Amino acid sequence: MSTIADYYDLSRIRPEVIAVLDRINEMGPRFAERAFGIDIDATFPVDSYRDLAAEGFMTLTVPEEFGGRGFSLGEYAMVGAEIGKYCGATALTFNMHNSSMMWSRFMYELPNLTDADRAAFAPLRERQFRRAVKEQGIYSQPISEAGQNWTSKPAQTQCRKVDGGWKISGFKKFASLAGYCDYYSIVCTEVFEGQEPRHEDTMIFVVHKDSPGLEVKGDWDPLGMRGTASRDLVLKGVFVTEDDLMMPRGIFIKTLPNFPHVMATLSPTYMGLAQGAYDFTVAYLRGEVPGQPPADRRMFSTKRIAVAKMYARLAPVRALWWQVFMEADGFPTKAQVLRLYAAQYNVMEAVQEIAALAIRTCGGQSMLKTLPLERFYRDSRCGALMLPYTSEIMEDYMSVLSLYDLDELDEAPGDEFGARTSLWRGEQAALLAAE
């Protein structure tokens, strides 16, 4: 199995981050061993979560003053990728929880917030951090809705003002950690009589798992990422108050245009899967897979060349991906955003290619469910489909940012109901944020 020195410049990484990455690799074989049963039974990786919580890794991006480790977005991404080498479902759900922590931290730190914004935001995020650190609460962040591209149209899940708060009604699809988390971060649209729903009225509330009117429904039997427990979430008149806001109104909806890197945190899982598929191939050809005969298969030139092709695809993708996350910040430049979109696209496409080539290289035995490649192959196919940054959306974003000036973006041709609402818009986004 690879080590972090194989693909990172360790002189650019803080010692405390290196220690966490090394610890993940020490724990990794346990994650990998459990991944087999998790995948077969489509069950949640409860034991792996207990291990991560015991190490304090569920609060990596929580600021140190609240009891977290204060990792940057790039440092967090490296941890997610290391987990992904061993178990994709554990890494992906680990990100779903940590995303709620990241939203509360990084959106608070954006320079465009007013003093009034921060005064309203501070007690809300402190509440979330306390739940995560002191109560070891686990968060889910369901956003997707069936038949609805949430990056282009207002969320169909809606809230209406009532005495003392709001009532939320709606439906969330692919609610990872459903039935296993303590809190759900619910994105919804506040609606008003006589007015069409608007993106500008997007709200995000924290809903406890036992809230009246909240129900987890349906089965979970997908192609890949079978351990994420991404079942349906139904909300029928769930009551919430001001104290249940994750952040003040008007801030969450600006995450995508103002800090687009925060919405690319699915990619660490798939970066790790690509590395895991490559690592397994090397070990298999060297006869070093535990439980397998020590057969040396390196004498076949076709297999050696295939490994070279895998590495040639993997290395530049990793390099671009790492650069993107190490430079991640709010209000990025056009060049930074184009690199982000390119990295997201390349990770999600390359992981499929590498996993497929790994199976072709290792041969028929690699398709057996007793070995991890078959799972890596299925898991790898899921990344390019996930909003907000599907491969098709990334192709569209890269093309329009390359071919049109910022003041031309609204006129650039695109599919009806496309995802342009979440497209970075440079200075235009900054001006809108200041309004």
Beta strands, then each sheet from edge to edge (+ up, - down):
strand 1: 139-140
strand 2: 158-162
strand 3: 165-175
strand 4: 183-190
strand 5: 202-208
strand 6: 214-217
strand 7: 231-240
sheet 1: 1+ 4+ 2+ 3- 7+ 6-
sheet 2: 1+ 4+ 5-
end
